[in-house]
């Protein structure tokens, strides 16, 4: 990475302590020209550089820097490097023709450094800014600290009269050897009666030198720290022309020290590095569309660590990218080996590089580091303390125990300082800690070797079961937003705990954890995941007590209600009814009956059963603790509000608006008293439906917008996918088709992501209405066909089916297919009478207008015959009529 004229000019300007305005004034040019030159947007005039810029930058006594600037100016113009003799005043104090390479004692890299341009430029500027004459590059094993330090030294050696010098410390074991190694590297001699350290100071005191000390962590063991670090402090204090650049897993903690945490590669740079190293061993390898996602996943799995990527790419001659990824997910450290023989021994395998750092830890640090491997995707301090403390501790002692936290904090802080643990601030302002995945694998490996894994896994499960139980009780309260963020961050630990329970056949424990997480997963769109975990438990349900088994079925029903990929509860009616009869918990009984009511096509029966559910819940005493064993299914007030809301929805469908509004107001009050934002939004959405059916579009839009705003603020895709389509259809009826299409487009993608077939069918129908509104009849038919192909069994008579046939009737009317239209109106009328549902509002008005048009277009006898035929038609026949009709529209 050779400097350009512009970048080198900028470095020299900063070295001289000048701004662009200062350099412009000194040279007689404009600041805009200086800026353009530094950005390589203008070509330099070599003569002007020689006559004006060299004196302005104070390079009279820096012939090597002057020569390089002139050479770069010539190269920028495409001319031969410097043919211009330097003036005699530039040769004062040094021989410009001397071989400067003799002053550069840096190992040359066998390969090009990839993806570090930004970091290199940043570090060069920090070195030249003179903020401190000690800069330490810190980072975990394999991050590429040494390579980055070498490139910085290569770019900056001309800024120092005596060049740059690299001193590897991997084999240095004591301070005396360190002094000797540095003295030898910088060309000094250990002679005379003076101590070697004094000789080193005297040798460097008159030097202008960049000194690179690599792998300084070797000398940061407790017995060596003070001596080794004090040597660096003395050198920087006594040698004014010395700049020290160190690489280490932790900083040196000196006042003069600047610290830079080397980040992982960007994903683009990681891909470039993988490709380059793969092609070095297998020239036919190339990054293409078919393998790029796999290679990206490999780089992410490797935490974008350069050493890990190089070691992995070297295996490409034996394994395909897909095989590499599979091996990485199974045994990553076994794959990342066989590095180049010209690497240091500890860098030939990633395990070796990490082991080198691990060996430098104290016993207490090693014990904690091993334990941290149990956490997935990070951890917070309370959970760390609760998992680390012994099995004999009580629950109160585990969580937020200040004594335990105080004992852990110094060790955790030390591991962070050694770049083995990272910290970040989450959305709530709390600190969260994590290990890079490769380091976590190493920690787990050591944990298993030490025989410590089983006890930690058991405590890990208990801690996260308790966390999600506590969190569940807060999710339906005013504190819900904070707990959503906290529980979202712990999804990796939750899944690890569940997997451990399954792996060790703790099926009862797994069920309790699934009960605890159910509300969070259900209301944040994790239906498929919740259903898959629950389905894995079904073969072992005979191990569960009656109440817990019924809770498992209730939650499974909630997950799979609208998911076609899972088996229906219709397969187990006798088992579920038996559980209901033998269950003594009335809240569980009410919850089971609630889902049975939701599946009823007859609204009258559903309302009766839902009112019975509410009576069962009302008869139960209010829980006295926030730790409710059955979580959501034991939350009496929430269930009571939910049952009132469910009854109101059914009453809206029957046209009993006054009673529905009364129940919704009561439900809204209960939710508001709790601060339950999702419950509040559910009520607003239902009030919006009520307003829409009564033709009050302004009020409908306001209610739907309130619900969508709550879901957006809560980052709940599950709730957004319910409420945004309602806002869209109200927006459409208000006449804004563009906004309606935008909202439906967003909803469509969200439902596809969640694989919600039933709601997809409704969105397709709304899109058909949009197209019909804009007289795009062919598009409207296409959306209608997609709606018919999605959702529930075509034999079921539902509210959604009535809406489909009303749209089909309106479309047929618009296409002047009046006979078909009359048949569809007849079918919709028959369905109305069967399910006791009333459609009103704008949709009713549009349907009535279409029906009047059909009645005018057809002879009275033909119209009556078609209506009668529709009333006798089966849904299967109606589907067939729509799906086989000609798509040609009479536009």
Steps between C-alpha positions, in 0.01 A plus 500: 500500500730774372401859578372733229628854458183633664510270802872560552455877471227482762725296732784749463267795562368344821855409601589868469197591716339699216139532386409519131456874547853526650660311211309709247627820660858370513503393133295787355224273371132466595370264768272344236806403295668342806181301569478386136864390502456300822194327355689428174248703302772730361837405353799656679750726325836339576691828466258671742532213744878535491509881526205571731370193684831357626602820683144561625490150654840548664672221307834680460663249735287204392642401158340156501153640556560773245619248244197273556255793463663602170498142375131464579425832329676377185325162511163672540564678169618181331861628480823322588579531872714785591734639238525827691816550715441600859638837607808500720305640793286185495810285542608664824556253780433185292601328182198485269662237285561270794334160500200557723412132489778439749303701751185295453503179704151368423417148383342509156157340474468209253136598420309824461298623796132507402223723629696716744534824302274701730666367816848563356423862411342560838800360687750693286319822586495412871873431499578826319268707718744474794217436748732258676813308407358158590224342294373152590298287258281265704273219391423129535715223352492490120368855450811605304673740737853413385428538128326832557791632711747402230308679227478815712875480559565453128302812419656715772866396509604794279367740762777389736863576430607157623207314343302227669589186690293187575562294815305170538439411864334159462798320654600770752450381857650775716585868502876446471451305180262769377767770547759288320262424212413867444864609526606244241212584267575874495870441425639563847772300673495359850851605601660695780433514874156666472186285552336397169194717568716810538683414179167461321380839623825669396480337157142610438526844658644653183288294261190590302346154481170311478532192723247218453471259797291201396313264740559707812246292694783250550642745750176590679500204735457621861868447590626692196243770445664779703851442365407463132252785495736724697767441235265634228407795721868580554585474129222738396593745777876497439504473119310796346542379141360153573149387402396160638231292326403187694263212427343325797189321618470775765619855543804599708316756719753782462413869500666558163315208342249527219291183459341371180270196496555323169155411360413188299511532122200641320297229330618616156865487608445159662362368170800641311744340745325164485501507120868595478617232744271237344637573152854465634435129561229438240530730200162398358312639799300813439232695681172475307127538557457133593766493774514861619228462771681192635837677510334798670357263762848350548652843559226593747542168681872579529423843651683652197835426667779511239699205639189283524399589144848421364513164678150410383555605137811281486269196534315578176698245301351227721153630586236699314373825657182321613708225664724760663199675648358173633834411659529847654161467665595159639870519599649836393830476685581162344468653154706814559845347493792423269603861454805607303834383643646850486244615756588505867420161661207637701343636178505177299171393658232722647486275803870566548451876476221494758687254722791743507272768650326252730831386648582856602187526719492448874318192627199707609485668158517164325216364714275794416597496131404132474165567666419780255493245220162383630333825390375543141486847340623664816382555856412770753659530845201369705480180295878457511500519879200266527660234277848520655387470863481146645192273508460549875407867464140605538316673221527835680876451532539426131344808346650848541712398798743793548760283676512251213505777241784679676706182502442442129551853372880517533539169318255601228671837463835322463365270226361803319838669527665191352263514197342164586162650595326792329237736636231713343212716618154366413188700410406537868838650590619187681835334436504166322804277462592236244776279364582469134357171380841341445608595853172360635568168328844489659355581842241221464771258397698582815182482709435145381860396562478632857171314559318820595237512226214299654469709817518827305243382243260412781538841662482674162162335432363589845610862466337555161182317599469745790589798281231425241241431770573836662515670161166353394321663793643840397424472127131569558573795728625856451857370529449277195721700261807462722443128537445448128851635438647294781337172395576560132870516585474164680355294215832321444519399866133395496556268204817359656308427821219330309743291297677386818165395650421292189851354477484385863134384484380768746166522320301635793753781545490574127120528517515752785748712304278491191204605714706791634606625156168444323359852526828659389534269199134516399474879505833548325433270208703193605208268422688248292781473751258464790299239312812302406632485856154407630455232236829345612348461847176332391646144495594547867180668619401191700778599744322825584246562776144569382509878537842539336396269215187707438710818502726344237198429275359851548828661397536265204152599387590871531811453285341284231156661474594669173798284392423232244840330543402339832251231592152604611373449854203323341720187518491505881145599605452216750834559670441872536145454629628247754761748621232768530281274712788406732649847532433678828642836382206711379724752320655220294151367428387844387806542274438164333132580445599843365691340212214260439268801468731672253476198270119501495337618180171575678542843660209449739651185649843663513364800694328271751819299557717813529264644763539172691881539478469849647283368785760231582778760506298746706436234765873445555688709760752754379862367515697640790846461342663601175653150468199320356587132424289483184607851393250640250253217569491595869455873447135540597446868417669470163292195407181674615577803282586271207169311532298826502693611193427168325127526575500856364654387170228239455227749585641745244462225242137457595429871479447543876711812506379658824578199724830441315610857566408466868712184535791657313494802729512268802785298353688820412466620859647175636795521259559868578504434875775242441686712245474210252579671169417200281164454668432872460588478131280194453207700635581797275509273196162351593352845556639584157312204349185622672545852359572361152180293499306807609650704216710732720824490299669781694449325834595162349828634363580669831447177698695284253783753490520493880529120498766501226699767685508283814607191303771697319638643824501151651669347191229232490468346151220276623283794598595712200396222266154507666439873523674659201271333240200648685655846480564433130139411419366801692748716307376346174135574581606856582622524138880484540586193292874577483535503880281192528720311252815599689360378830378176344837444332676524837240272658534248218874462554456475877240223468717314251785513750269364772338249259154608616281349227169618642600863522673477163163409353349816652781720369464353151129583522574859607743533207223375272277775638773758431528384140121495464485853641746610228309300232797268447276198449759247384722579799198484731414150377861386547500614863158345558620163366801515731269574791286197416807279484613613847351458843253249637325202343262616222217305663504729804257788513673797660480879507801506271318281245204739487738787429666298223170435323386859535823612331449227237146629442616862467779396260258302285270804495783726388580252222131489404477130591167564664379138520812394694468807718142415597604143588778628729261744668258214560775286654616785726142556616464132588831507692382804696198310625708196601769669706291791637745761375424847373732699275437871502677828440664597168526142380126451540431817304731389215333158493150651500593728207631200305193294583273781375698513174460122452129513576454774240707316236321162528142409430314456832454126442865450406611701802277302738618170349867595536454614862321172578778301331758678716311419816508131406864496385773331700820686579701249294287575192531875558879466525502306176294769326744776599820304437396373156346826377673677213746761631410733214350820632259736332711807576 
